[in-house]
Amino acid sequence: VFLSGHGADGFAREHGYEQVENSWFEIAERRRQLDELLAQGRFDDEIKYGTVGAVAVDVDGHVAAATSTGGLTGKRWGRVGDSPLIGAGTYADDRSAAVSATGSGEYFIRAVAAHQLAERIRLGGESLQAALDAVLADIAQLGGKGGLIAVGSDGDAAWGFTTPAMYRGMADASGRTVQVYSEEEER
C-alpha cells in the first residue's frame, strides 16, 4: 500500500520502471535555494515552496482529493511529510468530504488532520466549515500552522488557514473564485 526509499526503488525496478540518477531530479533554482540554506548553517521551516492541493465532487456526490508537496528545503534525509499520508494531508470519503492540507506536516500527521475533518462531519455531524475550523484549531494547539481545503459530497466547499496567506480557488457552475489573503475580496 505504501513504499518509500530502497523498498520503493526495488519495487519500481522489479516492475520495469525507468531508473535515473538522483541528479536527474535536480532543478537549478531549487539547488540554489538549498545552497543558500546550507550557507546560513540552519534549517528554516518557515521557507515554503508550495503545496498544490485539489478537492472535487462529481454530480453523483463522489469526492476526490489530491495533494502534491513543495517540500521543505534542507529537510532531514528520509523525512516523510503529511502529503503522501492518507488521512494526514489527503483524504476522501463519499460519506463526508474530500480534504487536502498544506502546512507544518508533522502537526498534520499528529492530528491525522484530513481524516479528523471528515470524521467530524460523518460521526460528529459538524458542518464542513465548522469541522475544518476545529481541525485547524487542533493543529494550532499542537504548535503547527497551515491550511485546509475541503468539499463535501453535497457540493459544499470550505477552506481556512492560519498562515498569512494561502493561494486558493474554486470553480462551479456559477463561476469561479480566486483568493490569496484572508481579507481579500473574491475575484
HELIX and SHEET records of a PDB file:
HELIX    1   1 GLY A    5  GLU A   14  1                                  10    
HELIX    2   2 ASN A   22  PHE A   25  5                                   4    
HELIX    3   3 ALA A   28  GLN A   40  1                                  13    
HELIX    4   4 GLY A  105  ALA A  111  1                                   7    
HELIX    5   5 ALA A  113  ARG A  122  1                                  10    
HELIX    6   6 LEU A  128  LEU A  142  1                                  15    
SHEET    1   A 2 VAL A  52  VAL A  57  0                                        
SHEET    2   A 2 VAL A  63  SER A  68 -1                                        
SHEET    1   B 4 THR A  90  ALA A  92  0                                        
SHEET    2   B 4 ALA A  97  GLY A 103 -1                                        
SHEET    3   B 4 GLY A 146  GLY A 152 -1                                        
SHEET    4   B 4 ALA A 157  PHE A 161 -1                                        
SHEET    1   C 2 ALA A 165  ASP A 172  0                                        
SHEET    2   C 2 GLY A 175  TYR A 181 -1                                        
END                                                                             
